[in-house]
Every structure is written in structure tokens, then in C-alpha cells.
Amino acid sequence: MTMPSAPRSGATPGGRAVAPSAGSLATVFHRHPERRYVMFGGKGGLGKTTFSAATAFWLAQQGKRVLVFSVDPQASLSDIFQRDIFGQGPVKIMDNLWAQEIDADRHIREYQDEIRKKILDMYGLEEVPAEIEDYIQAASAEPAMEESAIFDSVVDIVVQGDYDFYIYDLVPLGHALYYLSMAKVYDEWISKITRLREEMREYEEVAARMKRQKEVDEDQILGELQYIRGRINAASRILTDREKTAFFFVLVPEQMILLDTRKAAEMFAKFDVPIGGYVVNRVLPEELRGQNVPGYLRNRMEMQRGELDEIRRTFGKDVLAYVPEFERDVTGLPMIERVAGILFADGADSADSAGGGTGAGADTRAAASSRAATAAGTTGGSEAAR
């Protein structure tokens, strides 16, 4: 049996439009169009890239100019869009949709060239002294330099404002927390250096007056520090702005993932990251219970049922979508469209798919169940998302 494509967001399989319910992802976007900066995060391999791509696709279909971008060196967006976009800047995927994967190494090289140019301009040199060049090369090999380059690239992207929406496909949780905290760490570091430089500036001015000299030249170093601080503050405001930014956790119905998500949500709150809700991925359809499926699959369904109950108790109406296990990997625009149709379906339909009820998406889920059972019986199940 051929699995039909999922209904387009906001429509039943028969084409009848339905209004998004209070607990749906579509409702969040409709009610908060000012939230231009969207991040999907979670542990590795749970579906962050898939949902980032699907959200970008859905918004583009609404007529919005969208950039979905990633700092993950594994180039997952290239895989899901089936396009080589790594390090090429914004690449147009379809009308209103662009994708970008940041090449940190390239950004480090550009950063080195920028430092060299500023040294030459500030001090009127014809070439960078050898000892300074050695320092530039050594500093670029430091582990923190890659993170700094990535953070700086993200700042470049978000402060330009060329798109209606920015979808940030975050790296796994541990690294994501590090990147999000870098704004605060950098701000404190730059602030201390700036204060020291301002104090030096005051001493220079006092000395100039005592010697009855003209005012000292403009402090280019202080100006550069203030410029960097301004960029960091701008990025920090965007990432923690509760009116313009929303962070969505991706999880699957497994105990350890649920525990990790709880802890991560608490840690993100400490950095004032506005959490918009939760998306549950890889839910095995309840319709499989009525089919002849392997025993281990039945056990996993029982396990998921308990974890889904716990997810509902823990996060309540903040769970905005339940996405089923698919029979194949999500790659290419047709599969991305299928995911978008489910991800942004009416909230009641999404809840039905997790709880086994009937609703607008029941016909599609029944077909999915048949394919999922076949896949489970022959391959042990497929990964629903990256």
C-alpha cells in the first residue's frame, strides 16, 4: 500500500480548512508573528534539523522570506535539502526559502585577515611583524577559536535583518548551551578590557595636559572594543528577547531523553532563553496495536505510552506537536513537506496521533501504521529524522 502524503497545514485530508487549536505549533506562529528568531534544540539525532527545515518550508509557503542556518560541521542541512550548501553563504532552495551552513574554518581565515589589516592600519606598518604573525597563527589553533568564529558568524547573520524569519538549527544541547552562554561571557570579558582601556585613555589625556600637548589621537583600539561589544549585545538581545525569539525543544518518548530535556530547560532558563514549547518526535502510531507486529515493537509501544503520559504531565499544553515515526529518512522537499503538514497540523490532530484517537489526520496515520509495521518487521524500524 502506498502511503499518501500528509495533509497540508491547516487542512483535513479532504481539503477542508481547520482552525489551529490553542496547543498547536501553527497557533504559536499565527499568534506571535513578531517572533522572527526560531531555534530548535535537543540532544543529537532527535530531529532538530528536520523540524528546522520543515518550519522554514512552512513559513516560506506562507509568503515569508526565511533563512534556515546551521553551525553544525556535519552539514545536516545539505543532507536534508539534498544540496551542497556548506560554506556557500545563503543558498536559495525554493521561493522564499534560503539555507546556509557556516564554514567555521573559512571564517577563522577571514578573521585572521581582518586582524592583520587592522594592525597595519592602526600602526601604519607595511607588513605584520613576524612575532605578531606567529601569535595570530597560534591563536587560531586554540579550541575556543572555532567557537568564537561560529558565534561571530551567527552574529553576522542575525544582525543584518535581511529575512522575515531566521531558523537556527542548533548543535546538540551541550554545545548549544555553550554557544548561548558565550554572549554573556564575551560581554563580561569585553567590558573588563574596555574599562581598562578607558582608564588608560584617561591617564594619556592627563599626561598630555600636564605636558601642554594637544589632545591625544582617537583611540582606535577602544573604538574597536566598543564595536565588538555592541555586536555581542545586539546578538544577545536577539537570542534572549521574549518578544522576538522562541526556542523549541525536540524530544522523543524515552525516559533518558525526557530527563535530559527537563534539565536542559532549567539551564536554558538561567540564560533567559525564551522557551516556546516542545515537539515530540518518533511516536509509534497506536493503530499498530491492532496489527500483527513483532513483540519487541509492542514492548516499545508500551514503553512509549508510559513516557508520553509523563511528557503530557510534565509539559502539558506546552507540547505543540507529536510527529510519528516515518518509514524512510526525511530528505528532499517532498518529505520535508510531509513533515511540515504534520508539524503544523491542528493541535487536536497532533494529539490524536500520539493518543490513538480519531481526527482529521486519522486516514493518513492508518496508512503510516501499515508502512511502519512493515518497516519494523524487516529492518527494526527506521530513523524518523536527523
C-alpha angles and dihedrals in degrees: 000000000000115000111234119226118263117262117266114261112279095020138090120233087264092055099255111142118238128196115241112254125232094264101049132108090231090058092054091055094043093049095043109038088154090071096095097159114070126179130187115199142168141113118321119283099017099112108276094135092044093053092042090055093043092049091049089049092050094048091048089054088055088060096259123138104238136186118193112191140176137196093195109120090211088079097226094164089058088055098047095045091039090229131116101240103144112133094351099109120237109351119196111237099174138328109323094358128104129171130201135185116195119230103211094189091055091048090051090054091049089048090053091052090049091052091050092050093049092050091051092047096045097048101029094239126158093214138009112264114251095242091053091047089052089052092050091052093046093048090052090059093057113111091233092057092074092051090047091051092049092048090049090050091053089050090052091052101045099042095054095069096205095142138054092229135021117201111197113202098203126210116247117303101267094053091039091059089050093051093046091049093049091079090061094042093047092047092054092046095047091045092056093047091046092052091050091049092049090052090051088049091055092051091050091052092048091049091049092052092048089052089045090237127148119270114289117260120268110286103242093182092055090048091052092049091051090049092052091047091051091053092049092049091049092052092044092052090052095048093049101033106121091199098050104027136062128182119201123196119218117208140158127222097267127118099235093046090051092050092048091048092052091052093045092050089055092049093047089052089058089060090048093244107163109236111212099185147286134283120202115211136193097027111172109230116251090225088076089074090073093052134078100261130158118275095244089057090052088051091052090050090054090048091050092048091059093045092047089054089051092048090053091048092047102042103018114178091359087082100094103178143012114207120196129228110269128218093234142022118285104246130136130030097280092059092042088054090052091053092047090052091056097036093054098035122121110294093237090057091049092051090049091056089057097041102038099244128134126261146122092314098044096103092051092047092051090056090045090052092057092051093043091052091050092049092046092051094052107030106018093252132304132253109261097205145356 
